Every structure is written in C-alpha cells, then in structure tokens.
Amino acid sequence: MILQLHLGILLITFLVILYTDFNALLWLLGKKEKLSEPLFKKLHIAVSLGLAGMIITGIIQLLPLREWLFTNQLFGLKMFFVGVLVINSFLVGRHMKLACNNSFNELSNIEKRTLAMSGLVSTASWIGAFVVAKILF
C-alpha cells in the first residue's frame, strides 16, 4: 500500500515537473514572454509537496530495512540525491522570480547560467534518485 502511494506521488510529481519544464522551455525559446508567477508558485508548491510526500512514504518503507539500508552505499547515494533536491527546491523558489518578471533575453549571462545549473542539478538528482532506487529494490 505504501509503495503504491509512493509511486503514485512520484507519477503525479513527474507530470507536474514535465508541465513546468515544458512552459520553462517555451519561455527559454521566446515563445512566452514571461511565466505566470501565481501559476508557477502553485506548481512549485505541488512539486515541493510531492517531494515531501515521497520522503515521508520513503521513510515508512525504510523502517523495516533500516539496518541494511544504513550500511548500503547505494542508499547513501540515493539520500544524497534527495538532499540535493530539497536544497535545490529552496533555490528554485528564489530563481523562479527571474522567469516571472523577465523575458529570457533580458537576463544576464550569470542569471541564465544559474537557472541552467539549477535545472540540470534538479534533473540529474531526480533521475539519479530514481535509478538508484531501481537498483536497490
């Protein structure tokens, strides 16, 4: 039951991320002048809640296996990815204002690099956490 809830949260969160990233791509390509701040605040909250839900359901699943998992290096790597996602979620909340208040062309090169790095870190961490979980279980 908990595993199905965990995977359901993952699926819904993944779909929200796809929608968010698609709109961000349109903004990056100049197809959208600016992103809607009220919408993106809601999307950011949805992804943050999804991440929190996955952490909570993950902890519940972890409890019976904790002795084995705490000695497993792959589990440590998965927790690293999850930690990066949590930290990056706070940064995304701040960076989001750039895309809501400016067109992509109005950003400085440093701002563009910052957004790109945040996106790459997020994508790599979601993929990394998923792949490691598939290997572990």
Summary of the structure (lengths in Angstrom):
residues: 137
radius of gyration: 16.5
end to end distance: 15.9
largest distance: 51.7
contacts: 366
relative contact order: 0.14
helix: 88%
strand: 0%
